[in-house]
């Protein structure tokens, strides 16, 4: 059975990774592992990608693949706030890594304003919603989409995008 280590113990990330890998590889063993992302708690721009890479590399241990998932704000012109949130996934096999992004969205202006002051968006969303540990439950996206999309789904999509080269090896590594 394929073993996949996730560089996080966040249940939404672990479940999203499991769903993505099972779709292509059947039953897989998914092991959560706490690792340091090496980036600030609220990452911006390339730090989001770097955090996902660091998580994947630092999680790799006696497995077929490791996965790092990091969400953060990217500078984006023509948006209301100047930023969009993306979930980034990195899949690593011990030698090379591939990167995928999930769908992007804007946080409310009051959330971005606080993030620019140094607060984590999850903490601000907890204050707004009154939902403790929102990032480890359904995610802010679940609240903002009125229950239509969960953080598990965002993670699954980002990991699926990162898996594209691995499920098309002849086209990418060939």
C-alpha positions in Angstrom: 0.0 0.0 0.0 1.2 3.5 -0.8 2.4 5.5 2.2 1.9 9.3 2.1 3.1 11.6 4.9 1.5 14.9 5.3 3.5 17.8 6.8 0.7 18.8 9.1 -1.7 17.4 11.7 -4.5 19.7 10.6 -7.4 17.2 9.9 -8.7 19.2 7.0 -5.3 19.0 5.2 -4.9 15.3 6.0 -8.4 14.5 4.7 -7.9 16.5 1.5 -4.6 14.8 0.8 -6.2 11.3 1.4 -9.1 12.1 -1.0 -6.8 13.3 -3.7 -4.4 10.4 -3.6 -7.2 7.8 -3.3 -8.8 9.1 -6.5 -5.6 8.1 -8.5 -3.9 5.4 -6.4 -6.7 3.5 -4.6 -6.3 2.9 -0.9 -3.4 4.7 0.6 -2.0 5.1 4.1 -1.9 8.8 5.1 0.3 9.7 8.1 0.1 13.2 9.6 3.4 14.6 10.9 4.0 17.9 12.6 6.7 19.8 10.9 7.8 23.5 10.9 6.9 25.4 7.7 9.9 27.7 8.1 7.7 30.7 7.1 5.7 33.2 9.2 2.3 32.0 10.7 0.5 34.2 8.1 2.6 33.8 4.9 2.4 36.2 2.0 3.3 35.7 -1.7 6.2 33.3 -2.3 6.5 32.4 1.4 3.2 30.4 0.9 4.9 28.3 -1.8 8.1 28.0 0.3 6.1 26.9 3.3 4.4 24.1 1.3 7.8 23.0 -0.1 9.4 23.0 3.4 6.5 21.0 4.8 6.8 18.4 2.1 10.5 18.0 2.3 10.6 18.0 6.1 7.8 15.4 6.3 9.4 12.9 3.9 10.2 9.8 6.0 9.8 6.2 5.1 7.1 6.9 2.5 6.3 6.9 -1.2 5.4 10.6 -1.2 5.1 13.4 1.3 2.8 16.4 0.9 3.1 20.0 2.2 0.0 22.2 2.2 0.2 25.9 3.0 -2.5 28.6 2.6 -1.7 32.3 2.4 -2.3 35.7 0.7 -0.9 36.6 -2.7 -0.6 40.2 -3.9 -3.1 40.6 -6.7 -3.9 43.6 -8.8 -7.6 44.5 -9.6 -8.9 42.9 -6.4 -10.9 44.7 -3.7 -8.2 44.1 -1.1 -5.1 43.7 -3.2 -4.8 40.1 -2.1 -6.2 36.7 -2.8 -5.9 33.6 -0.7 -4.6 30.4 -2.3 -4.0 26.9 -0.9 -0.7 25.6 -2.3 0.2 21.9 -2.3 3.6 20.3 -2.9 4.0 16.6 -3.6 7.6 15.2 -3.0 9.1 11.8 -3.7 12.4 12.3 -2.0 14.1 13.7 -5.2 11.7 16.1 -6.9 8.6 18.0 -6.0 5.6 19.3 -7.9 3.4 22.2 -7.0 -0.4 22.7 -7.3 -2.7 25.6 -6.4 -6.3 25.4 -5.3 -9.0 28.0 -6.3 -8.3 31.5 -5.0 -10.7 33.8 -3.2 -10.7 37.1 -1.4 -11.1 37.5 2.3 -13.2 40.4 3.5 -11.3 43.7 3.6 -11.4 43.8 7.5 -9.6 40.4 7.5 -6.9 41.4 5.1 -6.4 44.7 7.0 -5.7 42.7 10.2 -3.5 40.2 8.4 -1.3 43.1 7.1 -0.9 44.1 10.7 0.4 40.7 11.6 -2.6 38.7 12.6 -3.4 35.3 11.1 -6.5 35.2 8.9 -7.8 32.2 10.8 -7.6 34.1 14.1 -9.5 37.0 12.6 -12.1 34.7 11.0 -12.5 33.0 14.4 -13.3 36.4 16.0 -15.8 37.3 13.2 -17.6 33.9 13.2 -17.3 32.8 16.8 -16.1 29.4 15.5 -13.1 28.1 17.5 -10.3 26.4 15.4 -12.1 27.3 12.2 -9.0 26.4 10.1 -9.0 22.8 11.5 -12.7 22.3 11.1 -14.4 23.5 8.0 -12.2 26.4 7.2 -13.0 30.0 6.6 -14.0 29.1 3.0 -16.9 27.0 4.3 -18.2 30.0 6.2 -17.7 32.5 3.4 -19.4 30.2 0.8 -22.3 29.5 3.1 -21.3 25.9 3.4 -20.8 25.1 -0.3 -17.0 24.6 -0.3 -14.9 23.2 2.6 -11.2 23.5 3.3 -11.0 19.7 2.7 -12.2 20.4 -0.8 -9.7 23.2 -1.4 -6.9 21.0 -0.2 -8.1 18.1 -2.4 -8.1 20.3 -5.4 -4.6 21.8 -4.7 -3.2 18.3 -4.1 -4.8 17.0 -7.3 -3.1 19.8 -9.3 0.2 18.9 -7.7 -0.3 15.3 -8.6 -0.8 16.0 -12.4 2.9 15.2 -13.3 2.9 12.0 -11.2 -0.2 10.7 -12.9 1.2 11.7 -16.3 4.8 10.6 -15.8 5.4 10.0 -19.5 4.5 13.6 -20.3 6.4 15.2 -17.5 9.3 13.0 -16.6 9.7 11.2 -19.7 
